[in-house]
Amino acid sequence: MHSLKALELRLGALHAASFTSHGIYLPFFPLWLQSKSLSPTLIGLVVAIPIIVRILATAPLLSLADRSFGARRLLLGSHLGQLIGFPLFMLADNSVAIIALVALVAVAQACVIPGNDLVSTNAVQGHPGLNYGRVRGAGSVAFFLANIAGGYLVGAFGADVVIVALTLIPVLGIAATLGAVPHEAPEPSPDPETPKPAGSPKLSGVLWLLLIAGAVTQGSHGALNAFASIYWRSIGFSDEVIGYFWAAGVVAEILVFVFLGRAVGRGSGLGLILIGSAAAAVRFTIFSLQPGAELTFVLQTMHSLSFAATHIGTMAALTALAPMQARGRAQGIYGSLAALTTAGSTIVSGLIYKDGGAAVFAAMAPLGAIGFILTLVAVRQLKAQPQRDGSGG
C-alpha cells in the first residue's frame, strides 16, 4: 500500500509539473505577446498555432510511445524541447521569429498532457488500486495555483517574467518524468521462426465512437473558453465575480476527479461519457438563456461533469478497449480529435458571437448531444458484442 501511495504521488507530481506550465502559458503568454506590440489579430493567430500543431502532431508523436522509443523518452524530449525553446523568445525581435518559435515549442508541448495520461492509465492497469482521479486532480490543482501565482508575478515583474517561468518549469517536468515514468523494458529478440504481426493492432469501432464522443463533448467548451468572460462582463458582472465563476468550475472539476477517478481501470467509462455529454448539452443550452449570477455559478460547477466526467470516462474507455500495443496511438488520436473539435468550435464561436451574443452557447449544445448519441450507439454495440477483440483490459 505504501508503494502504491508513493507511485500515486510521483504520477501526481508528473501532472502537476505539466499543468503548472499550462497554468502560466494559457492565461499569460498572450500578455507577453501584447508586450511585444503584436496586434490583436496577430495575437489571435499566434494563440491558434498550438491548437493546429496538436491536431497534426499529437497522434504521430504519441505513436512513438508504442514503439521502442517509449513514453519516458518522449516526455523527457518534450520537456527538454521547452527548456531549450522558451529562452529563445527573449531573443525574438519580430513577429515572424515569434511565430516560428511558437510553432516549434508547440510541437514539444503537444504530447505532454496526453503522454502523462498514457503513463497514468498504464500505471492504473498495472496497479488496480491506483486512483487515476487523484493523480489527474493534482494537475488541476497545480493549474489553479499557477493561474493565481502568475497574476502576482506579472503584476510584480512585468510580462517578461512569463518567459522566465516557462523556461524554468520544464525542469520540474524532467525531474517528475525521471521519478514517475519507468524505463521501457527492452522487447525480447523475436524468434526467427515466429511470424511478425502485420502492423499495429487496429482500434475497435466502439473505441472510435467513444473517442469521437469524448472529443466533440470537450469541443463544446470552445465558446465558453473564448467568450464567457467577455460575455459576462458585457452583461454587468464584475471581474471579481467572473473570477469566482471560473474558480467554481475548477474546484468542482477537482472534486469529481478525486471522487470518480477510480472509474479508470474498472470499466469502459460509458456511463461517465453519457453523463458528461448530456451535462454539456444542458449546460450550454441554459447558458444561452442569459441566467443570473446564482444559476451561472451552478452552471459553472457543471464543468465537473461536462469536462471532468467526460475526461475520466474517455480515459476509462482507452484503458479498457485500446490494445496495449496501440495505447499511445489511441491516446494521440484522442488528443488530435479533441484539438480539432475545440479549434472548430472556437472558430465558429467567433463568427457567431459578434451578432448572436449569448446564442453562441446554444450553438455548442449540439456537440454535447452528438457525444451522447455516439455513446449510446457504443453501448448498443458493446451489448451486441460483449467479447471485444483486441481489448486492452
C-alpha positions in Angstrom: 0.0 0.0 0.0 2.9 2.3 0.8 4.5 1.8 -2.6 1.1 2.4 -4.3 0.8 5.7 -2.4 4.3 6.7 -3.5 3.5 5.9 -7.1 0.3 8.0 -6.9 2.4 10.9 -5.5 5.0 10.6 -8.3 2.4 10.5 -11.0 0.6 13.4 -9.4 3.8 15.4 -9.5 4.1 14.5 -13.2 0.7 16.0 -13.9 1.3 18.9 -11.6 4.6 19.9 -13.3 3.0 19.9 -16.7 -0.2 21.8 -15.6 1.9 24.4 -13.8 3.4 25.2 -17.2 -0.1 25.3 -18.8 -1.4 27.4 -16.0 1.2 30.1 -16.8 1.1 29.7 -20.6 -2.6 29.8 -21.4 -3.6 33.0 -19.5 -0.4 35.0 -19.5 1.5 34.2 -22.8 -0.9 36.4 -24.7 0.1 39.3 -22.3 3.7 38.8 -23.3 2.7 38.8 -27.0 0.9 42.1 -26.4 4.0 43.5 -24.7 5.9 42.8 -27.9 3.4 45.1 -29.7 1.7 42.4 -31.7 -1.7 43.4 -33.0 -4.8 41.6 -31.6 -5.3 39.9 -35.0 -1.7 38.6 -34.9 -2.1 37.5 -31.2 -5.2 35.5 -32.2 -3.1 33.8 -34.9 -0.3 33.0 -32.6 -2.6 31.6 -29.9 -4.2 29.4 -32.6 -0.9 27.9 -33.7 -0.5 25.4 -30.8 -4.1 24.1 -31.4 -3.2 23.5 -35.1 0.0 21.8 -34.1 -1.9 19.5 -31.6 -4.3 18.5 -34.4 -1.4 17.5 -36.7 1.3 16.2 -34.3 -0.3 14.6 -31.3 -1.2 11.3 -32.8 2.1 10.7 -34.6 4.1 11.7 -31.6 2.2 9.5 -29.2 2.6 6.6 -31.5 6.3 6.7 -30.7 5.3 5.6 -27.1 4.1 2.3 -28.6 7.5 1.6 -30.1 11.0 1.2 -28.7 11.2 5.0 -28.3 8.8 4.8 -25.3 6.8 7.2 -23.2 9.8 8.1 -20.9 12.0 9.4 -23.8 9.0 11.1 -25.4 8.2 13.1 -22.3 11.8 13.9 -21.5 12.3 15.1 -25.0 9.1 17.2 -24.8 10.2 19.0 -21.6 13.8 19.4 -22.9 12.4 21.0 -26.1 10.5 23.6 -24.0 13.6 24.2 -21.8 15.6 25.0 -24.9 12.8 26.7 -26.8 11.4 29.2 -24.4 14.6 31.2 -23.6 14.8 31.9 -27.4 11.7 34.1 -27.1 13.8 36.6 -25.2 15.9 37.0 -28.4 12.9 37.2 -30.8 12.6 40.8 -32.1 9.9 40.4 -34.7 6.6 38.7 -35.3 8.0 36.2 -37.8 10.5 34.9 -35.3 7.9 34.7 -32.6 5.5 32.7 -34.8 8.3 30.3 -35.8 9.2 29.7 -32.1 5.6 29.2 -31.0 5.2 26.5 -33.7 8.4 24.8 -32.6 7.6 24.9 -28.9 4.1 23.8 -29.6 5.4 20.5 -31.0 7.2 19.9 -27.7 4.1 20.8 -25.8 1.7 18.7 -27.9 2.3 15.3 -26.3 3.0 16.2 -22.7 -0.6 16.1 -21.3 -1.7 13.1 -23.4 1.6 11.4 -22.6 1.0 11.9 -18.9 -2.4 10.4 -19.3 -0.9 7.4 -21.2 1.6 6.8 -18.4 -1.0 7.2 -15.7 -3.6 4.9 -17.3 -0.9 2.3 -18.0 0.0 2.5 -14.3 -3.7 2.1 -13.3 -3.8 -1.1 -15.4 -0.7 -2.4 -13.7 -1.7 -1.4 -10.2 -5.5 -1.8 -9.9 -5.6 0.1 -6.5 -4.3 3.3 -8.1 -6.7 6.2 -8.2 -6.4 8.0 -11.6 -8.6 10.8 -10.4 -6.3 11.8 -7.6 -3.3 11.7 -10.0 -5.0 13.8 -12.6 -6.6 16.1 -10.0 -3.1 17.1 -8.9 -2.8 18.7 -12.4 -6.0 20.7 -11.9 -4.8 21.9 -8.5 -1.5 23.0 -10.0 -3.2 24.7 -12.9 -5.4 26.7 -10.5 -2.5 27.7 -8.3 -0.3 28.7 -11.3 -3.1 31.0 -12.5 -3.0 32.8 -9.2 0.8 32.9 -8.8 1.1 34.0 -12.5 -1.1 37.0 -11.8 1.0 38.1 -8.9 4.3 37.5 -10.8 3.2 39.5 -13.9 1.9 42.3 -11.7 5.2 42.5 -9.8 7.8 41.9 -12.5 6.1 42.6 -15.9 5.3 40.4 -18.8 8.8 39.1 -19.4 8.5 37.0 -16.2 6.2 34.7 -18.2 9.0 33.6 -20.4 11.3 33.1 -17.4 8.7 31.0 -15.6 8.0 28.9 -18.8 11.8 28.3 -19.1 12.2 27.1 -15.5 9.1 25.0 -15.1 10.2 22.2 -17.6 13.0 21.4 -15.1 10.2 20.2 -12.8 8.7 18.2 -15.7 12.1 16.5 -16.4 12.5 15.7 -12.7 9.0 14.3 -12.4 9.3 12.2 -15.5 12.6 10.7 -14.2 10.8 9.9 -10.9 7.5 8.6 -12.2 7.9 7.1 -15.7 9.7 3.7 -15.7 12.3 2.7 -18.2 10.7 0.8 -21.0 11.6 -2.9 -20.8 13.5 -4.0 -23.9 11.5 -6.2 -26.2 12.7 -9.8 -26.4 14.5 -10.8 -29.5 12.0 -12.2 -31.9 12.1 -15.9 -32.8 13.0 -16.2 -36.5 10.5 -19.0 -36.7 7.7 -16.8 -35.4 5.9 -14.6 -38.0 5.9 -10.9 -37.2 2.5 -9.3 -36.6 1.3 -7.2 -39.5 1.4 -3.6 -38.4 -0.1 -2.1 -35.3 -3.3 -3.5 -33.9 -6.5 -1.9 -35.1 -8.7 0.2 -32.8 -12.2 -1.2 -32.5 -15.2 0.6 -33.9 -16.6 1.0 -30.4 -13.5 2.8 -29.2 -13.5 5.1 -32.2 -17.1 6.0 -31.4 -16.1 6.8 -27.8 -13.0 8.8 -28.8 -15.1 10.9 -31.1 -17.9 11.3 -28.5 -15.4 12.4 -25.9 -13.7 14.8 -28.3 -16.9 16.5 -29.5 -18.1 16.9 -25.9 -14.8 18.5 -25.0 -15.0 20.7 -28.1 -18.4 22.0 -26.8 -16.4 24.2 -24.4 -15.0 26.3 -27.2 -17.4 29.2 -26.8 -17.1 29.1 -23.0 -13.3 29.4 -23.1 -13.2 32.1 -25.8 -16.2 34.3 -24.9 -17.6 33.5 -21.4 -15.6 36.2 -19.6 -16.3 38.7 -22.4 -20.0 38.0 -22.3 -20.2 38.1 -18.5 -18.5 41.4 -18.4 -20.9 42.8 -21.1 -23.9 42.0 -19.0 -22.5 43.7 -16.0 -20.7 41.0 -13.9 -17.6 42.4 -12.2 -14.2 40.9 -12.8 -14.2 39.6 -9.2 -17.5 37.7 -9.8 -16.2 36.4 -13.1 -13.1 35.1 -11.2 -15.4 33.3 -8.8 -17.3 31.7 -11.8 -14.1 30.2 -13.2 -12.9 29.1 -9.7 -16.2 27.3 -9.1 -15.6 25.3 -12.3 -12.1 24.3 -11.3 -12.9 23.3 -7.7 -15.9 21.2 -8.9 -13.7 19.6 -11.5 -11.1 18.7 -8.9 -13.7 17.1 -6.6 -15.0 14.9 -9.5 -11.5 13.8 -10.3 -10.9 12.8 -6.7 -14.2 11.0 -6.1 -14.9 9.4 -9.5 -11.4 8.9 -10.8 -11.3 5.2 -9.7 -13.6 4.5 -12.7 -10.4 4.4 -14.8 -9.3 0.7 -14.8 -12.6 -0.5 -13.5 -14.9 -0.4 -16.6 -15.4 1.1 -20.0 -16.4 4.6 -18.8 -19.5 4.7 -21.0 -21.7 5.9 -18.2 -19.5 8.8 -17.4 -19.3 9.9 -21.0 -23.1 9.8 -21.2 -23.4 11.9 -18.1 -20.7 14.4 -19.3 -22.1 14.8 -22.8 -25.7 15.2 -21.5 -24.4 17.8 -19.0 -22.7 19.7 -21.8 -25.9 19.9 -23.8 -28.0 21.0 -20.9 -25.3 23.4 -19.5 -24.8 25.4 -22.7 -28.5 25.5 -23.6 -29.2 27.2 -20.3 -26.2 29.4 -20.6 -27.7 30.8 -23.8 -30.8 31.9 -21.8 -28.8 34.6 -20.0 -29.2 33.3 -16.5 -28.5 35.4 -13.4 -25.4 35.1 -11.2 -26.7 32.3 -8.9 -27.7 30.0 -11.8 -24.5 30.9 -13.7 -22.5 29.8 -10.6 -24.4 26.4 -10.7 -23.8 26.0 -14.4 -20.0 26.6 -13.9 -20.0 23.8 -11.3 -21.3 21.6 -14.1 -17.8 21.8 -15.6 -17.2 18.9 -13.2 -19.5 16.8 -15.5 -19.2 18.3 -19.0 -15.4 18.3 -18.7 -14.1 16.1 -15.9 -16.6 13.2 -16.1 -16.2 13.1 -19.8 -12.4 13.1 -19.5 -12.5 10.3 -16.8 -14.9 8.3 -19.0 -12.7 8.6 -22.1 -9.6 7.6 -20.1 -11.5 4.6 -18.8 -12.6 3.7 -22.4 -9.0 3.9 -23.6 -7.7 1.8 -20.7 -10.4 -0.9 -21.2 -10.7 -1.0 -25.0 -7.4 0.0 -26.6 -4.9 -2.8 -27.4 -1.8 -2.5 -25.3 0.4 -2.2 -28.4 -1.7 0.7 -29.6 -2.4 2.7 -26.4 -0.1 5.6 -27.4 -1.7 5.8 -30.8 -5.2 5.8 -29.4 -4.3 8.4 -26.8 -2.7 10.6 -29.6 -5.8 10.2 -31.8 -8.0 11.4 -29.0 -5.7 14.3 -28.4 -5.8 15.3 -32.1 -9.6 14.9 -32.3 -10.2 17.0 -29.2 -7.9 19.7 -30.5 -9.7 19.6 -33.9 -13.2 19.9 -32.4 -12.1 22.6 -30.0 -10.5 24.6 -32.8 -13.6 24.3 -35.0 -16.0 25.2 -32.2 -13.8 28.2 -31.2 -13.7 29.5 -34.8 -17.5 29.1 -35.2 -17.9 30.9 -31.8 -16.0 33.9 -33.2 -18.3 34.0 -36.2 -21.5 33.8 -34.1 -20.7 35.9 -31.0 -20.5 39.3 -32.8 -24.1 39.2 -33.8 -25.5 36.4 -31.7 -24.3 37.2 -28.2 -25.4 34.5 -25.8 -26.7 32.4 -28.6 -23.1 31.3 -29.1 -23.5 29.0 -26.1 -26.6 27.3 -27.6 -24.5 26.6 -30.7 -22.3 24.4 -28.5 -25.1 22.3 -27.1 -25.5 20.1 -30.2 -21.9 18.9 -29.7 -22.8 17.5 -26.3 -25.9 15.9 -27.9 -23.7 14.3 -30.6 -21.4 12.9 -27.9 -24.4 11.5 -26.1 -25.8 9.8 -29.2 -22.5 8.3 -30.2 -22.0 6.9 -26.8 -25.5 5.3 -26.8 -24.5 3.7 -30.2 -21.3 2.4 -28.5 -23.4 1.0 -25.6 -25.6 -0.9 -28.0 -22.6 -2.3 -29.9 -20.9 -3.4 -26.7 -24.1 -5.2 -25.6 -24.3 -6.9 -29.0 -20.6 -7.9 -28.8 -19.7 -8.5 -25.2 -16.4 -10.1 -26.1 -14.2 -7.4 -27.6 -11.4 -8.4 -29.9 -8.2 -6.7 -29.2 -9.3 -5.3 -25.8 -6.7 -3.9 -23.6 -8.4 -4.9 -20.4 
